[in-house]
Amino acid sequence: MQLALSAVYVLGCAFRCLLPVYDIPRLVLVDSRLSSVVVGRSVATVAELCFAAQWALMLHRLVSLSGGPLGQAVSLAIVPLIALAEAFSWYAVLTTSQRGHILENAIWGLTAVLVVTSLLSVGPHRLAALYPPMIAWCVGGAAYVAFIFFLDVPMYWSRWRSDQGNARHYLGIAEGMLDVCRRRVVSHRWEDWKSEVLWMSLYFTLGVWSSVSLVYASAALGPHRS
C-alpha cells in the first residue's frame, strides 16, 4: 500500500514539475491543455491525499508497535484534515481569493505539528530499526512547520490584504470552474514565477524523498500482523 500511494504521489509531482502551474493568475510554462489549472489542481489533489494516507498508515503502524493514544487519534485525523485543506485550496483557485490558501496551508502546518508530536510521543528510541528516519522526519517536520507559519502563510496573507486594498473582484464557484478550464496564460518571465520557485523546489524534491522514505521505512518494519 505504501508503495502504491508513493507511486501516485511521485508521479503526480513529476507531472506538475514538468508542467508547472501558478494557479490563481492562471500562469503556465507550457502551452498545453495538460497545463491547465483544472488538470494541475486535480493531479495535486489526488497526489496529496495519497501522501496524507502514507503518513496515516505509517503512524498507525508505529502506534500498533509501540502504543500511544495520541498517535492513534492523529493517524485517523490526517486524511480528513488534508481533505479539508484540499477543499480550501480549490476554493482559492476557483474564486481567486488568497484567503483559501491561507487556510489550506495553515491546516497543512497544523497537521505537520500533530504528526511530529505523535512521532515524539511514540519515541524514536523505542523503534531501533526506524530511529534514523524518525529523527529525520521530526527535524524535517519542524522545519516544514517553521516554513509554513513564518513564510508561506504570511505570504498568502500579504497577497490577500493587497487584493482587499485593491478591491479585487473575486469569481464565483461556477464562474471560477469555467475560468480554470478555459484560461491559461503562458509566461516565461522570472518576475511572474519568482515567488513560487522556493516552495515548488522544496515540494518537488524534499516532499518526494519524504514519500519514498515512508516506503523504505514500511519495508524495514516488515509485514503488518494484527
Backbone hydrogen bonds, N-H to C=O, Kabsch-Sander energy under -0.5 kcal/mol:
donor,donor_aa,acceptor,acceptor_aa,energy
5,L,1,M,-2.7
6,S,2,Q,-2.7
7,A,3,L,-2.2
8,V,4,A,-1.9
9,Y,5,L,-2.2
10,V,6,S,-3.3
11,L,7,A,-2.5
12,G,8,V,-2.3
13,C,9,Y,-2.5
14,A,10,V,-2.4
15,F,11,L,-2.4
16,R,12,G,-2.2
17,C,13,C,-2.2
18,L,14,A,-2.0
19,L,15,F,-1.9
22,Y,27,L,-2.7
23,D,21,V,-0.8
26,R,22,Y,-0.6
26,R,23,D,-1.2
27,L,22,Y,-1.9
28,V,185,V,-2.3
29,L,20,P,-1.1
32,S,30,V,-1.7
35,S,32,S,-1.4
36,S,33,R,-1.5
37,V,180,V,-0.5
38,V,180,V,-1.3
40,G,36,S,-2.5
41,R,37,V,-2.9
42,S,38,V,-1.6
43,V,39,V,-2.6
44,A,40,G,-2.3
45,T,41,R,-2.2
46,V,42,S,-2.1
47,A,43,V,-2.6
48,E,44,A,-2.8
49,L,45,T,-1.9
50,C,46,V,-1.9
51,F,47,A,-2.1
52,A,48,E,-2.3
53,A,49,L,-2.2
54,Q,50,C,-1.9
55,W,51,F,-1.8
56,A,52,A,-2.3
57,L,53,A,-2.5
58,M,54,Q,-2.5
59,L,55,W,-2.6
60,H,56,A,-2.2
61,R,57,L,-2.3
62,L,58,M,-2.5
63,V,59,L,-2.5
64,S,60,H,-2.0
65,L,61,R,-1.2
66,S,62,L,-2.0
67,G,63,V,-3.1
72,Q,68,G,-1.5
73,A,69,P,-2.2
74,V,70,L,-2.7
75,S,71,G,-2.4
76,L,72,Q,-1.3
77,A,73,A,-1.1
78,I,74,V,-1.7
81,L,77,A,-2.4
82,I,78,I,-2.4
83,A,79,V,-2.5
84,L,80,P,-2.0
85,A,81,L,-2.2
86,E,82,I,-2.5
87,A,83,A,-1.8
88,F,84,L,-2.1
89,S,85,A,-2.2
90,W,86,E,-2.5
91,Y,87,A,-2.1
92,A,88,F,-2.4
93,V,89,S,-2.6
94,L,90,W,-2.8
95,T,91,Y,-2.4
96,T,92,A,-2.0
98,Q,96,T,-0.6
100,G,97,S,-1.3
101,H,97,S,-0.5
102,I,98,Q,-1.9
103,L,99,R,-1.9
104,E,100,G,-2.5
105,N,101,H,-2.5
106,A,102,I,-1.9
107,I,103,L,-2.0
108,W,104,E,-1.9
109,G,105,N,-2.5
110,L,106,A,-2.5
111,T,107,I,-2.6
112,A,108,W,-2.2
113,V,109,G,-2.1
114,L,110,L,-2.3
115,V,111,T,-2.4
116,V,112,A,-2.7
117,T,113,V,-2.5
118,S,114,L,-2.2
119,L,115,V,-2.6
120,L,116,V,-2.4
121,S,117,T,-2.0
122,V,118,S,-2.2
123,G,119,L,-2.1
126,R,123,G,-2.0
127,L,124,P,-1.5
130,L,127,L,-1.5
131,Y,128,A,-1.1
134,M,130,L,-2.6
135,I,131,Y,-2.2
136,A,132,P,-2.4
137,W,133,P,-2.9
138,C,134,M,-2.2
139,V,135,I,-2.6
140,G,136,A,-3.0
141,G,137,W,-2.8
142,A,138,C,-2.3
143,A,139,V,-2.2
144,Y,140,G,-2.3
145,V,141,G,-2.5
146,A,142,A,-2.2
147,F,143,A,-2.4
148,I,144,Y,-2.7
149,F,145,V,-2.5
150,F,146,A,-2.1
151,L,147,F,-1.8
152,D,147,F,-2.4
153,V,148,I,-3.4
155,M,151,L,-1.6
156,Y,152,D,-2.1
157,W,153,V,-2.6
158,S,154,P,-2.5
159,R,155,M,-2.1
160,W,156,Y,-2.5
161,R,157,W,-2.5
162,S,158,S,-2.2
163,D,159,R,-2.5
164,Q,160,W,-2.5
165,G,161,R,-2.4
166,N,162,S,-1.7
167,A,164,Q,-1.3
168,R,163,D,-2.6
170,Y,168,R,-0.6
171,L,95,T,-2.2
176,G,172,G,-3.0
177,M,173,I,-2.2
178,L,174,A,-1.8
179,D,175,E,-1.9
180,V,176,G,-2.7
181,C,177,M,-1.2
182,R,178,L,-1.6
183,R,179,D,-2.9
185,V,26,R,-3.4
186,V,184,R,-0.6
187,S,28,V,-2.5
192,D,189,R,-0.9
193,W,189,R,-1.1
194,K,190,W,-2.4
196,E,193,W,-2.0
197,V,193,W,-1.0
198,L,194,K,-0.5
200,M,196,E,-2.1
201,S,197,V,-2.5
202,L,198,L,-2.2
203,Y,199,W,-2.7
204,F,200,M,-2.7
205,T,202,L,-0.8
206,L,202,L,-1.0
207,G,202,L,-1.6
208,V,203,Y,-0.6
209,W,205,T,-2.3
210,S,206,L,-2.2
211,S,207,G,-1.9
212,V,208,V,-2.4
213,S,209,W,-2.3
214,L,210,S,-1.3
215,V,211,S,-1.0
215,V,212,V,-0.5
216,Y,212,V,-1.8
217,A,213,S,-2.5
218,S,214,L,-2.2
219,A,215,V,-2.1
220,A,216,Y,-2.0
221,L,217,A,-1.4
222,G,218,S,-0.7
222,G,219,A,-0.7
